[in-house]
């Protein structure tokens, strides 16, 4: 997280998300603890808790224009979003979170399942979520908290996940991706093909890793396997011994001065790479896009061991009223209808309903972002900034190539508390 959360230019930075929400609903709307508000019957206002991955100025404006819904963005880190759901379920209405968080959130009873029958495009959601496979039928890696494992609940009032599809859905999926390492090819000046390069002493003091335990530990596991040190039975559900070994590898590298930073914030990852303070690091696709939009070479590097994947979706707080729930279903249906999906695809993400996103993109855009074809025209980000010149191809190729190479997903393990404690000790050491 996952994450795991941001567009190419000024549109989706944490600062601009806050600024936009403040302009729409007043500064108090995006404070850490917004006061409860009473709205007239005509106003459709939803407090939207998330990590800024999908929260953007443009989406705020478009949903208001199309539905009359005003979104009040509440922006927090992945860990703080989870804490807020568990301790303050009445402080938000709609939740935007990653699937790996559900093992913590669902048992709390503080989020309500979504009724699949009320989602117009539910049957068109990519089978990545419902079956763990691509639309072409290829089965993809499911180590970790793959969405299919936590997609459905046994019943409307159940807090138990169902192994088979039901009407009751934990999260209505919105966006997902296959993540890898970001690199500065102009500064490295040689091919990078393996996750192990993150700990190559050649990049001492120029490497960074993501400091969100449930995500960072998966990057670390990819590195450990790439180094040939160990083959995990399941990277997404390590034993205490495996956790100790994995964190030990990172600790040794830290003591040797390998890491420049341990970042939690999207903007921090962009600044580290754009400034050249790091040349190789954990990264998110839109962060790579943001660096490129500054005219700085940056590559989301395909690696031979495959990708670490993540996925996000929407649900609602148990504190919502029936009227608010109607608005939330209206918002989610709008989100899956295509405009938002196309917007997110142009950031380098993938939309949950491919058909509606495709209908809202130009054929040359779809060919570049989704089919791995050379761009027939210049490629622009959602904010209009130039991302690629005509002739360029997307890092990692097509949707099928990238998602088909997923090795694992961000995860909450059985030994999660132990893992988080060991991870935090590593960071603090």
Secondary structure, DSSP 8 states (H G I E B T S, - for coil): -------SSSTT-HHHHHHHHHHHH-GGGGSTT-------TT-EEEEEEE-SSS--HHHHHHHHHHH-EEEEEEE--HHHHHHHHHH-GGG-SEEEEEGGGHHHHGGGT-EE-EEGGG-TTGGGS-HHHHTSB-TTS-B---BTT-HHHHSEESSTT--SEESS--SEES-EEEEEEEE-EEE-HHHH-S----GGGGG-GGGTTSEEEE--HHHHHHHHHHHHHHHTS---S-TTS--HHHHHHHHHHHHHHHHTT-EEEEE-SHHHHHHHHHHTS-SEEE--HHHHHHHHHTT---EEE--TT-EEEEEEEEEEETT--HHHHHHHHHHHHHHTTSHHHHHHHTTT-EES-HHHHHHTS-HHHHHHHHH----SS-EE-TTS-EEE-TT---TT-SHHHHHTTEEEE----TTHHHHHHHHHHHHH-
